[in-house]
Amino acid sequence: MCQEELNYLKQCLIGKPILQPIDPNKDLVINTDASCTGGYSYVLMQFGEDNKLHVVSYGAQACTKAQTRYTPAELEIIAVVLALKAYECFAINKTVTILTVNTSVLHLDRWPVANTRQRRMLTYLMQFRLTIKFIKGAKIIWQMAYLKSLRTWARNRKRNFYQLQIQKNL
């Protein structure tokens, strides 16, 4: 069974899709997603030589107790800030396109600032050349379903693997 797990891990590392190295000469695309009950995440992408988007980085954080009271739009902005802080040196002089399913994020320039936290985030975002594009949820639902199925499958494989290890040790 260990050989099967090792082969699976090898295939994940060499198979498509894999992370591409970031190209400092190309613009960035950030796709965000947020949920008040779960957390917020981003996928950082760049266009490759084939003119298709390729993943450069993934990032996510679980919501703190306080963040569970934030709006989904605010959590998506936090995800954008998280991505930009991680790759600030690449993003500072490039156009950054943000893909979102949340229409509130489209209006960052007219965002009604409610507190100092939001003011700090919006001030930080002002230093970047941002282009925000709305994507209908139905167009990316297959991606979310695919990622959820992968997480579930990986969790089940991991649980089965650990159960086998425990049985072998008994």
C-alpha positions as a printed Julia matrix, in Angstrom:
170×3 Matrix{Float64}:
   0.0    0.0     0.0
   2.88   2.41    0.68
   4.08   2.06   -2.91
   0.62   3.02   -4.17
   0.65   6.15   -2.0
   4.16   7.03   -3.19
   3.15   6.6    -6.84
   0.11   8.8    -6.27
   2.27  11.49   -4.69
   4.76  11.34   -7.58
   1.94  11.68  -10.11
   0.54  14.71   -8.28
   3.93  16.39   -8.37
   4.67  15.79  -12.05
   1.17  15.75  -13.55
  -0.92  18.65  -14.77
  -1.94  21.06  -13.33
   1.18  21.96  -11.41
   2.35  25.28  -10.11
   4.28  27.38  -12.58
   7.14  29.63  -11.49
   6.17  33.26  -11.3
   7.32  35.45  -14.19
   8.25  38.91  -12.86
   7.64  40.44  -16.29
   3.97  39.42  -16.59
   0.81  40.8   -15.04
  -1.0   38.9   -12.3
  -4.53  37.52  -12.02
  -6.03  36.83   -8.6
  -9.17  34.74   -8.16
 -10.69  35.02   -4.69
 -13.34  33.15   -2.77
 -14.66  33.7     0.73
 -17.17  32.25    3.13
 -18.13  33.58    6.55
 -18.34  30.05    7.9
 -15.12  28.71    6.44
 -12.48  31.19    5.43
 -11.01  33.0     2.47
  -8.65  31.94   -0.27
  -6.94  33.1    -3.41
  -5.42  31.59   -6.52
  -2.63  33.64   -8.08
  -2.27  33.09  -11.83
  -0.39  34.37  -14.85
  -0.85  33.92  -18.57
   1.63  31.46  -20.02
   3.21  31.24  -23.46
   0.12  29.32  -24.62
  -2.05  32.34  -23.65
  -3.81  30.3   -20.94
  -3.91  31.04  -17.25
  -1.51  28.98  -15.14
  -1.52  28.79  -11.36
   1.46  30.38   -9.64
   0.33  30.16   -6.02
  -2.53  29.15   -3.75
  -3.28  30.7    -0.39
  -5.99  30.44    2.23
  -6.8   31.17    5.83
  -9.59  30.11    8.12
 -11.79  32.82    9.57
 -11.15  33.9    13.11
 -14.09  34.19   15.45
 -14.27  37.94   14.77
 -14.01  37.46   10.99
 -17.07  35.22   10.93
 -19.07  38.43   11.39
 -17.51  40.13    8.33
 -19.36  40.34    5.04
 -18.29  37.99    2.22
 -17.15  41.04    0.23
 -14.86  42.16    3.05
 -13.44  38.64    3.35
 -12.73  38.6    -0.39
 -10.87  41.89   -0.06
  -8.87  40.36    2.79
  -8.01  37.47    0.43
  -6.79  39.99   -2.18
  -4.67  41.73    0.46
  -3.28  38.36    1.56
  -2.25  37.55   -2.02
  -0.76  40.96   -2.68
   1.22  40.96    0.56
   2.67  37.57   -0.34
   3.71  38.74   -3.83
   4.0   42.48   -3.32
   7.42  42.74   -4.97
   5.99  41.25   -8.2
   2.65  43.07   -8.12
   3.73  46.6    -7.3
   4.53  47.65  -10.9
   2.18  45.31  -12.76
  -1.49  45.29  -13.57
  -3.32  43.0   -11.19
  -6.66  41.62  -12.36
  -9.0   40.45   -9.63
 -11.65  37.89  -10.58
 -14.57  37.81   -8.17
 -18.11  36.46   -7.92
 -19.0   39.16   -5.4
 -20.44  42.3    -7.0
 -19.59  44.45   -3.97
 -15.88  43.98   -4.66
 -16.37  45.58   -8.09
 -16.82  48.97   -6.42
 -13.66  49.35   -4.36
 -13.33  52.95   -5.49
 -16.74  53.75   -3.94
 -16.51  51.43   -0.93
 -18.21  53.03    2.11
 -15.48  52.76    4.75
 -17.04  51.63    8.01
 -13.97  51.32   10.25
 -10.2   51.75   10.43
  -9.55  48.13    9.41
 -11.32  48.7     6.1
  -9.54  52.03    5.67
  -6.14  50.32    6.12
  -7.02  47.6     3.58
  -8.28  50.07    0.99
  -5.26  52.34    1.51
  -2.97  49.36    1.0
  -4.8   48.38   -2.22
  -4.5   51.92   -3.61
  -0.81  51.43   -4.39
  -1.55  48.73   -6.97
  -2.97  48.98  -10.49
  -6.09  46.89   -9.97
  -8.61  45.76  -12.55
 -11.63  44.02  -11.07
 -13.73  41.68  -13.18
 -16.97  40.0   -12.23
 -17.42  36.33  -13.08
 -20.83  34.76  -12.79
 -20.85  32.06  -10.15
 -22.15  29.47  -12.61
 -19.01  29.86  -14.73
 -16.72  28.82  -11.9
 -19.02  26.4   -10.1
 -17.35  23.44  -11.8
 -13.98  24.6   -10.42
 -15.34  24.82   -6.88
 -17.05  21.44   -7.21
 -13.87  19.91   -8.6
 -11.72  21.34   -5.8
 -14.24  20.21   -3.17
 -14.3   16.71   -4.62
 -10.49  16.61   -4.61
 -10.36  17.71   -0.96
 -12.96  15.09   -0.02
 -11.16  12.39   -2.0
  -7.79  13.33   -0.49
  -9.25  13.39    3.03
 -10.78   9.93    2.52
  -7.52   8.56    1.07
  -5.58   9.99    4.0
  -8.05   8.55    6.52
  -7.9    5.13    4.84
  -4.1    5.31    4.71
  -3.86   6.07    8.45
  -6.36   3.33    9.27
  -4.19   0.86    7.34
  -1.09   2.04    9.22
  -2.85   1.56   12.55
  -4.0   -1.94   11.54
  -0.44  -2.86   10.47
   0.94  -1.68   13.81
  -1.59  -3.76   15.78
